[in-house]
Amino acid sequence: MKELHKHTLTIAAAKAGMDVKTGRKYRRANKLPSELKRPHDWLKRPDQFPDVL
């Protein structure tokens, strides 16, 4: 985000090591990648040991 204020989107994305489209997504959301992460709250398979604590 700091690089976006100094350079163009293309240069800032290259310095961050990401694609221009990804940089555009973060710029449009005006949030950092860590701020866009959602908590993992689903199971991929049923709990095999539901009674064991």
C-alpha positions as CSV (number, residue, x, y, z in Angstrom):
1,M,0.0,0.0,0.0
2,K,2.9,2.3,0.7
3,E,4.3,1.7,-2.8
4,L,1.0,2.6,-4.4
5,H,1.4,6.2,-3.1
6,K,4.9,6.4,-4.5
7,H,4.6,4.6,-7.9
8,T,2.1,3.5,-10.5
9,L,0.1,0.3,-9.9
10,T,2.3,-1.7,-12.3
11,I,5.5,-0.8,-10.5
12,A,4.0,-1.2,-7.0
13,A,2.6,-4.6,-7.8
14,A,6.0,-5.7,-9.3
15,K,7.8,-4.5,-6.2
16,A,5.4,-6.4,-4.0
17,G,5.8,-9.5,-6.1
18,M,2.1,-9.8,-7.2
19,D,0.1,-9.5,-10.4
20,V,-1.3,-6.2,-11.4
21,K,-4.8,-7.6,-11.1
22,T,-4.2,-8.6,-7.5
23,G,-2.8,-5.2,-6.7
24,R,-5.9,-3.6,-8.3
25,K,-8.1,-5.7,-6.1
26,Y,-6.4,-4.6,-3.0
27,R,-6.4,-0.9,-4.1
28,R,-10.1,-1.1,-4.9
29,A,-10.9,-2.6,-1.5
30,N,-8.5,-0.1,0.2
31,K,-7.4,-2.9,2.6
32,L,-4.3,-5.0,3.1
33,P,-4.3,-8.7,2.1
34,S,-4.3,-9.7,5.8
35,E,-7.4,-7.6,6.4
36,L,-9.3,-9.4,3.7
37,K,-8.8,-12.9,5.1
38,R,-11.9,-14.6,6.5
39,P,-11.8,-17.1,9.4
40,H,-11.9,-20.8,8.4
41,D,-15.1,-22.0,9.8
42,W,-16.1,-25.0,7.7
43,L,-15.2,-28.7,7.9
44,K,-13.9,-30.6,4.9
45,R,-15.0,-33.9,6.3
46,P,-17.2,-35.1,9.1
47,D,-15.6,-35.3,12.5
48,Q,-14.5,-38.9,13.0
49,F,-14.2,-38.6,16.8
50,P,-17.1,-36.4,18.0
51,D,-17.3,-37.9,21.5
52,V,-13.5,-37.7,22.2
53,L,-12.4,-34.5,23.8
